[in-house]
Amino acid sequence: MRHLFIINPAAGKAGNEGQLLEQIERLDLDCEVVHTQRQEEACEIARQAAQRGEPLRIYACGGDGTLNEVVNGVAGLDHVVVTNVPLGTGNDFLKIFGPENKEKFTQLDQLSRGPQVALDLMECNGKLGVDIFCAGVDARIAADVHKYRRLPLVRGIGAYILSLVANVLFKGISRPTQVEAGEYSYEGETSIICVCNGRYYGGGFMPVGDNLPDDGKLEMLVVPKVSRTTFFRLVGEYAKGRYRQHPDLITAVEGTEFLITAPKPLVAVVDGETLENTRYQIRLSNKKVNFFYPQGLSYQPQGEGTN
């Protein structure tokens, strides 16, 4: 079996790549290392490597965006298995294995021998995602995070908090939107819209704590227009997956296909990748992706937000 490491240097923290390369050299495996130089290149590298047809494990070394590119390159291929080595600052998808266990994905010897599972994928306007789609103020917050990360002493969740405050206080929370999902239909101002296959996004927000990425369905949450006071009161509950405790403010809809439209372009984010459109068709894809992870970990939900 071949082991392909696709490293995104732009996502790496100082020192992490050097430690990663040292580990790869110590592995007694058929390993290949490729660095990306531009956006979407990880998708192309993964697709080309998979065309050889031999069993292949691909390590997306970077953030959620790097994993997303690799997934889009090899989705639906039985002989390819992917994982994510967390070089990014978020790596939200890996938190389904326990936020405290993310660093175990950097221990390559154990990771390389780990089990695999076939995960569902969602498709948004032709682009595949393994984690979460959002198209409300949550998406605008996520899209603006990168500029706050460049500020001195701002790291991780701090950049999300700054972006949240800026978007909520100065740019307006809600936008006119129409949402359709089976028998459910809503038209009006919306503050938050997310469609979940995974459980975490936005630097640690967990809107649906009991969601499973292999259960054959997606879950959407919709928050209508709310005041700033209500938003700041609600956001902590939303982040901890307590949406069932606020049915008057948060609507939950399970399904396999959702349509979101707006009179003006909406910023949306799929697995950390930013989009902008007036129409988003999100559905459960007929493709899956094989994902491997360290032995002993589980993606079954535990703790807060799972009731």
DOKE-724890 format. One record per residue: x negated, y, z negated of N, C-alpha, C, O in turn. Coordinates in pm, whole numbers, plus 50000, padded with zeros to 5 digits. Example, Ala and Ser with C-alpha at 12.3 -4.5 7.8 and 13.67 -1.06 7.14 Angstrom:
REM residues 2
486814943149220487704955049220486804967049220485764966849154/487154977549292486334989449286487105000349213486595011449196/
//
This chain:
REM residues 307
499154988050000500005000050000499125012550000498145013349927/499505022150083498795034950088499385044549986500575044049955/498525053249934498935063649839498475077049896497285079849906/499465085349933499185098249995499475109449897500605110749849/498475117649869498625129149781498695141849865497715145749929/499845148249865500035160749939499975172049837500885173549755/498915179849842498665190149741498985204049797498485207849902/499815211249725500145225049761499265234349676499585236549559/498175239849730497285248249649497965260749595497585265749489/498985265849666499675278049622500475275749495500755285249421/500865263149468501685260149351500835256949230501345256849117/499555254449250498715249549141498355260149039498125271749074/498305256048913497785264448808496265262948806495745252648849/495565272748758494115272448755493615260048679494005257748565/492765252348744492165240648681492915227748703492325216948692/494205228448734494995216248748494575207948868494525195648860/494265214448980493915206949100492615199249082492485187849127/491635205649017490365198848993490535186348910489945175948939/491345187148805491615175548720492335164748798492085152848779/493245168948887493995159348968493045151849062493145139549074/492145158849129491225152449222490295142749151489955132249206/489885146049031489035136948953489775123948923489185113148929/491065124948890491855112948864492005104548990491915092248985/492235111049103492415103649229491165095649262491255084249307/489995101649240488735094749269488565082249183487905072749225/489135082149065488995070748975489995059649004489845048548952/490995062349085492005052249115491435041549208490795044849307/491675029249176491235018149261492345014749360492915003849358/492645024649446493765023449540493355029249675492355036349686/494135025949777493925031649910494545045649912495735047149941/493735055949882494245069549863493815078849976492725077550031/494695088050007494395098850102494895111950041495975112449982/494115122550056494465135650002494565145750116493655146850198/495685152950121495885163250222496375175950152497265175450067/495795187450188496215200450135497115207450237496825207350357/498185213550188499025221550278498465235650288497795240650198/498755241950401498285255550426499425265250455499205277350464/500615259950470501755268550502503035261750457503055249950425/504105269650455505415264650414505915254250514505675255550634/506595244150465507185233150541506145223050593506515213050654/504855225550569503845216150619503915202850544503625192350603/504275203050417504385190550341505415181350405505225169150407/506495186950457507515179150526506925172250650507165160450673/506155179650727505555174250850504525163450817504485153150883/503695165850716502665156250678503305143050633502875132250672/504335144150550505025132250500505675124550613505595112250618/506335131650704507015124950815506025117650905506265106350945/504905124150935503905117951021503275105750955503035095651021/503015106650825502425095250754503385083450752502965071950762/504675086250739505675075650732505835068350865506285056850867/505485074850974505665068951106504785056751130505045049051223/503765054751048502925042851063503685030151026503325019251071/504735031550946505595020150916505125011150803505815001550771/503975014050742503475005750633503965011050500504315022750489/503995002450396504435007050264503605019150218502385019150229/504305029250167503655042050139504235048450014505455049349999/503355052749925503775060949811503215074949831502005076849850/504115084849826503705098749848503865106449717504905105949652/502795113749681502785121949561502865136549605501915142049660/504015142849580504175157049611503575165049496504185166349390/502375170249517501625176949410501875191949419501255198849500/502775196749337503165210849341504425212649258504625205849158/505275221949301506515224649230507705217749293507555208449373/508895222449257510125216649312510205218549463510725209949534/509675229749513509715232249657508865222249734509255218049843/507705218449679506855208549744507545194949749507525188149851/508175191149637508945178649635510065179149738510295169349808/510755190449746511855191749841511385189849985512065183450065/510225195450018509695193850154509405179250185509755174350293/508775172250091508455158150112509725149850127509815141250214/510725152450042511995145250050512635147150186513145137650244/512615159350237513205161850368512455154850480513015152250586/511185151650457510395144850559510615129850564510425123750670/511015123650451511045108950448512375103250399512465091150378/513385111350381514685106550333515215095450424515115096250547/515775085150362516375074250438515425063350481515845053750546/514135064550447513135054550489512875044850373512435048950266/513135032150397513015022250291511575019450251511315015550137/510635021250343509245017550314508455028850247507265027150218/509105040250222508425051750161509045054750025510265054750010/508185057349927508625061049793507895073949756506695075249783/508585083549694507975096449662508025099049511508805092849438/507185108149468507225113049331506725127449330506345132749435/506715133549214506295147449199505235148449090505505145248974/504035152849127502995155649029503095170448997502875178749085/503415174148872503785187948841502605197548834501955198948731/502365204248947501385215148951502075228648947501415238948928/503405228948965504145241448966504445246148824504085239648726/505115257548814505465263148683506835258448636507135259348517/507665253548727509005249048688509115234048683509285228148576/509015227648802509195213248814510445208748739510395199748655/511555215248772512795212648699513345198648720513905192848628/513185193148841513785180048865513245169448770513995160948723/511945169948741511325159748655511895159848514511735150048441/512545170648475513075171548339514205161748313514595159748197/514765155548418515785145348394515195133348321515925125648261/513865131748326513195120948253512825125148111512095118148041/513345136648069513025142347938512075153947957510955152048002/512505166147922511635177847939510275176147873509275181647919/510235168347764508975166247693508065156247765506905154647728/508585149347868507815138947936507235143248070506625135248140/507425155948105506985160448237505495157948261505095154048371/504675160148160503225158648177502805144248203501705141848251/503675134548172503335120648201503235118048351502605108348394/503845126848430503745125548576502375130048627502095128548745/501525135548541500155139048580499165127948547497995129048582/499615117448480498755106048446498845095948559499685086848557/497985097448658498135090648786498025075548777498695068448852/497185070448690497025055948680498355049348645498745039448707/499045054748545500335049148506501415052348609502255043848638/501385064448663502395068248761502325059348885503365055348938/501135056348931500965048649055501545034649044501865028549146/501675029448921502195015948900503635016048851504175005648813/504275027748851505605029148794506705023448882506505020949001/507895021448822509055016148896509655026648989509285038448984/510565022349071511225031549164512725029849159513245019549115/513435040249205514885040149209515325047749334514665057149376/516445043549393517005050449508517935061449458518935058649392/517615074049489518385085349441519275091049551518935090749669/520425096249509521305103349601520645116349647519725121449583/521125121449758520705134449808521935142449846522955136849888/521855155449831522905164149883522375171350006521185174250018/523285174250096522915181150219523595194850222524805195750204/522815205350244523345218950250522925225250382521745228250403/523885227350469523615233350600522455226350671521625232950735/522405213150659521375205250727520115203050647519275195050688/519965209850533518785208150449519125199050331520165200750268/518245189450303518475180050194517935185250062516935192550059/518585181549954518125185049821518375173549726519345166149742/517505171949628517635161049530518135166149396518545158249311/518125179349374518405184749242519685193049238520765187549219/519575206349255520725215149234520765226149341519745231949378/521975228849388522275240349475522955250849390523835247549310/522585263549407523295274349338523435286349431522575288749516/524535293849414524795305149503525495316549433526315323449493/525195318549306525735329849231524615338649182523545339249243/524845345449070523785353549011522625344448969521485348948961/522935331648941521875322048908520895320549024519685319249002/521415320549147520545319549265519705332049283518525331349315/520335343749262519585356249278518495357349171517405362549197/518795352349053517795352148946516615343248986515455347048973/516935331149036515885321849076515055327249193513845325249198/515725333949287515015339249403514055350449367513055352449435/514355357649259513515368949219512425365249119511585373549084/512435352849072511495348948967510035350949005509225355148923/509705348049131508295348149172507645361849152506475362649115/508395372549176507765385749161507505388949014506575396448984/508305383348923508065385748781506915377048729506235380848633/506695365548792505565357148752504225363848777503225360148715/504195373548867502935380248897502565390748792501455395948793/503495393648701503205403448597502255397548492502315385548465/501385405648433500475400748330501215394548212502215400048164/500725383148166501205376348045502595370348059503165365547961/503145370448180504485364648200504315350548256503675348748361/504855340648189504735326848230506065319648214506885323348130/506285309248296507405300048281508745306748261509195314648344/509385303348149510735308048121510795323148107511855329048128/509675329648071509665344248058510015351248187510705361448185/509545345948300509855351748430511345350348462511945359348519/511935339048424513375337048445514195346848360515195352248406/513765349048238514485358248150514445372448204515455379448204/513275376848250513165390148309514045391548432514725401648451/514025381348517514855381748637516335381848602517135388748665/516705374148501518105373748457518545387548411519605392248452/517765393948327518125407248275518245417348389519205425148392/517285417348482517305426948592518525425148681519155434948720/518845412548714519975410048804521315412848737522225418248800/521445409248611522715411048542522975425748509524095430548526/521955432748463522155446548419522185456548533522895466548526/521425454048639521235464448740521755460948880521935469948962/521985448348909522385444549045523795439149053524285436249162/524455437848940525835432948941525895417848936525125410949003/526815412748856526875398348834527585390948946527075380948996/528755395748986529625387749073529605392449218529205403549250/530065383249306530205385949448531505379549498531905369149445/532185385449597533405379149652533055366149724532165365849809/533765355549689533435342149738534705333749749535665335849675/534685324349843535755314449851535125300649837534125297549901/535745292449752535215279049725536315268749750537445270349705/535965258149824536915247449852536255234049825535115231649865/536985225249756536495211849727537685202649709538275202249601/538055195149813539235186649804540475194849777540805203949853/541175191649668542395198949633542085212049561542985220249543/540865214049520540495226249448540165237449547539435235549644/540725249249520540445260849603540435273249515541295275049428/539455281849538539345294249460538855305349552537935303349632/539475316949541539015328649617539015340649524540025343749461/537875347349515537755358849428536305361349393535395355449452/536085370149298534735373049254534185361349173534855356349083/532985356949204532345346149129531005350849073530265358249137/530715346248952529445349648888528405338648908527245341448939/528825326148891527925314648904528625303748983529795300648960/527895297849077528335285749146527135276449152526065280349200/527295264249105526215254649122526815241049157527895237449111/526085233649240526455219949275525295211149232524165212949277/525575201549144524515193949078524445179449126525435172249127/523245175549165522895161449181521975157549066522115146749007/521035166349034520185164848916520815171848797522035173648791/519965175848701520515181848579519895195248542520535203048472/518675198148587517965210148542517625219348659517345214748770/517665232448631517155242248726516905255248650517195256248531/516365265148720516195278248659515255278548541515455286348448/514225270148542513255270448434513685263148310513045264448206/514775255448317515205247548202516705247748174517145241548078/517495254848258518945254648242519455240648275519005234448371/520395235648196520965222348215522495223548218523145220848117/523065227448331524505230248334525385217948313526435218948249/524965206348366525755194048351524825183448291524105176648364/524865182148159523895173848091524045158948110523105151448083/525225154248156525425139948174525425135948321525865124948355/524965144648406524955141548549523855131348582522775131648523/524145122448675523185112248718522885114048867523815116348945/521635113048907521275115149048521465102849136520985102549249/522145092649084522365080549165523775075049148523995063049168/524735083749111526085078849082527065080849198528265078449182/526575085249313527435086349430528395097949430529395097649502/528125108149349528985120049348528185132149305527095131049249/528745143849332528165156549292529135163449197530325160449196/528615172749118529495180349029529245195149048528105199749046/530325202649067530235217049087530805224348967531835220448912/530125235048926530635244148824530855257848887530015262548964/531975264048854532305277448906532665286548789533545283448709/531975297748780532265307948679532765320348752532015325948832/533985324848729534515336748798533855349448745532925348848665/534355360748790533825373548743534025374848593535115372548540/532945378648524533015380948380532265393848348531445398548428/532545399448233531835411448190530415407848151530095396148130/529545417948141528165415448098528125409447958527335400547929/529005414447870529055409347733529405394547733528775386547664/530415390847810530815376847818529725368447881529475357147838/529085373847984528025366248051526895362747955526475351247947/526425372747881525315370047789525745360847674524935353547619/527035361347638527525352147536527645338047592527415328247520/527985336947719528265324047781527005317147833526955304847836/525995324747873524865318747945524125308447862523645298547916/524035310547732523375300647647524145287547641523545276847643/525475288447635526325276547636526205269347771526085257047776/526235277047877526095271348013524765264148027524705253148082/523695270247978522355264547992522205251447916521335243447948/523035249347815522955237147734523995226747774524175216747704/524675228947886525625219047935526935218447859527605208147860/527315229347794528525229247713529725234847788530585241547729/529795232247916530865238247997532245233147956533235240347973/532335221147904533635215747865534245223647748535455223247727/533405230447673533915238347560534465251947604534985259447521/534365255047732534815268047783535625266347912535265272048015/536715258347908537485255848030538155268348086538515268748203/538325278648002538935291048048537965299448132538385308348206/536675296548120535655304448192534845296248293534295301948388/534775283148273533965274748362534825263448415535365255448338/534955262848547535695252048611534725241648664533755244948732/534975228948632534135217948679534925209548779536075206048755/534285206348892534935198648997533965187849046532865190949090/534375175149037533585164249093534005161849237535175163649272/533055157749320533395154849458532175151149539531085149149485/532375150049669531285146849760531125157249870530205156349952/532025167249873531905177449976532485190649925533575190949866/531755201549948532145214749900531855224950009530885223750084/532725235050017532535245950112532555259250037533485262149963/531505267150057531385280149993531195290550103530255289550182/532075300650108531985310950209532085324650143532565325950030/531625334850215531645348550162531655358350278531145355250386/532245370150258532275380150366530885385850397530625390150509/530005385850299528635390550318527675379350279528035370650199/526465379350334525515368550304525275366750154525075376450081/525305354250112525025350749974523615344649966523225336550050/522875348749865521605342149837521915328849769522715328249675/521285318249818521445304949757520065298749739519105302549806/519995289249648518725282349623519005267349618519915262849547/518225259649693518285244949690516915239949647515935241349719/516865233949529515595228449478514455238549485513335235149523/514755250849450513725261149448513495268249580512735277849585/514145263749688513985269849819515135279649844516305275949829/514815291949881515815302549895516425302650035515715301550135/517755303950041518505305250166519365317750158519575323250049/519875322250272520815333550274521765331650391521335331150506/523075330550360524055327750463525435331750411525595334350292/526425332250501527805335050459528615322250444529765322550401/528015310850480528735298050475527775286850434526715285050494/528165279550331527375268150285528265255750278529235255450202/527935245950356528635233050353527725223350278526655219750326/528165219150160527365210150077528105196850068529295196450036/527395186050095528025172950087527015162650038525805164750046/527525151549989526675140349952526145134250081526935130050166/524845133550095524245128250217524405113050224524515106350122/524425107850347524425093350362523015087550353522825075450361/522025096350334520645091950313520325092150164520915099750087/519395083750125518855083749990517345085349998516755084550106/516725087549884515265088049879514795079249764515355079549655/513765071249790513175062949686512205071349604511345078249658/512365070749472511575079149383510925070249277511595061749219/509615072149252508965064249147508505073149032508275085049049/508395066948915508155074548792507405065748692507345053548710/506825071548587506035063748492506855053148419508005055348383/506235041648400506875030748325507265035648186506515042848121/508455031648143508915035148009509795047348002510445049747900/509855055148109510725066948110512095063248166512245053048233/513085071548136514435069348184515065082648225514825092948162/515865082248330516575094348372518015094248321518815102748360/518355084748236519675084748174519805096748080518865099648007/520935103748080521105115547995521095112247848521625101947806/520505121147770520465119447626520645133047560520315143347618/521175133147440521195145247359522265154947399523345151147445/521945167947381522915178847393523465179947534522715178647631/524765182447545525385184547674525835171747741526285172147856/525715160047671526065147547735527445142347695527835131347733/528155150247618529485145647573530575152347655531755149747632/
//
